[in-house]
Amino acid sequence: MESIDKFFKIREMGSSYKNEILGGLTTFSSIIYVLVVNPTILSAAGLPFGSVMVATILVTALSTCLMGLLANYPFAIAPGLGVSAFFTKIKS
């Protein structure tokens, strides 16, 4: 645990492990909708739901891990829903 604290400077930044875990769970809870909504939008454009869901999960996980490990910023990164909606026909 000491090496994690040293790498991310948790105590130096005035935080604790409890705060970091709660913040991670809160971020995950607020971004989880993208993992369902993005494939739903793109499946309306003709793409297979399952494949888009797997791609969305992989891209979100990889980019969020890279943001945390390389930039040391607590940002979650996910595909934008606006770009996904661009590829979908709006049916009236």
Buried (B, 14 or more C-beta within 10 A) or exposed (E): EEEEBEEBEBEEEEBEEEEBEEEBEEBEEEBEEBBEBBBBBBBBEEBEEEEBBEBBBEBBBEBBEEBBEEEEEBEBBBBEBEEBBEEBEEEE
